[in-house]
């Protein structure tokens, strides 16, 4: 995951990130799709304090694994929230195992990507 690579690069550069938990978690939470953000907010027990980055990281990992399991489990048959594209639509949405649950509909970047610098 890119956030791990970014934090590792900062650590190798001897940049102290010990107090960045709330900043990283806040930035990451703001980039989540609405449904995942709602699940995240519901999992936070103390709404007055931003959880540490380790909680956000664990949540994202578990959320990803859950969504992947649901995508690959044929018994979890559900109606597709994205109907097949009409003939005029040249940009169909990805589906199945190629769909990225962390990608918003309008963003070309995965939602798990966090850039700490421009």
N, C-alpha and C positions, 0 to 999 in steps of 0.2 A: 504494500500500500504506500502511496506517495507521502502520506503524513509521516510514516516511519522513516522513509528515506530522507525527508527534509529534516527531521529531528536528529537523525544519525549524522547528517552532513553538518548540522550546527554543532553537535557534540564534538565531532572531529576538528571543527574550527575553534574549539574551546569557547563557544558561546554558551553562557549559562542560561538554561531554559527551566530552571527549577521553579520559577514563579509564573510560568506561562500557562498553567492549567486552565484557569478561567478564560483567558484570551483564546486559547486553541479551541476549547469546548464551545465558546460563544460563537466563534467564526464558523466552526463546523456545523453547529445547530442551525445557524442562519441559512446555510446552504442546502439543508435537507429538503426533500420533497414534502409536501403538506402532510401526507399520511404518516410518513416516517417521523416527521417532526412531532406530530400528535402522539405517536407511540412513545417517543423519547420523553416528551413533556410529562406524559402519564407515568413514566417510570421514575421520574425524579421525585423523591420523597419530600425534600425540603425545598420549596419553591423560592425561598429567599436567598439561597446560596447556590452558586453554580457548582455542580459536581466537578470533581477532578477529571483531568484528561483520561486517566485510566478507565473511569466509568464510561465515558463517551466512546473510547476505543473498544471496550468490551461490548457495549451496546451495539455499535456498528458491526462488529464481527458477528455477533449473534443474529442480528437482523439480516445480514447478508446470507448467513448459513440457512436461516429460516426460509427466506425467499427463494434461495436456490433449491432447497428441499421441496418446497411447494411447486416449483417449476418442473422438477424432474419426477414428481410423484403422480402417476396417472390416476390414482384414486382421488386426487384432489381436483377432479374435473370441476371447472367453473366456467361461467359464461365469460367470454372475452370482453373486457371493458372497451377495447378498441375494435370496432367493427372493421371488416375488410375495406381497404381503400376503394373509392370509386374509380372509374376508368380515368377520370381527369386528374387524379392525385398521382404525381410522379415520385413522391417521397413517402413510401409506406413506412409505418413504424415497425421496428424489429419486434419479433415475438419469440416465445419459447426460450431455449437456453441462450439465445443471442441477445435477449433483452437485458438491459442494465437497470436494476431497480434503483440505483443511485443517480440516474441521469434524468434531469427534468425534460419536459417536452420541448422547451425552447433553447436549451443549452447544449453546445457541442462538447462540453467537458463533463467527465464523470463527476458526480456529486461528492465522491470521497476525496477528490483532489483538493488539496489545500496548499496554496502558494503563500509562503511567508514573506515574499518580497516580489516587487513588480518584475 
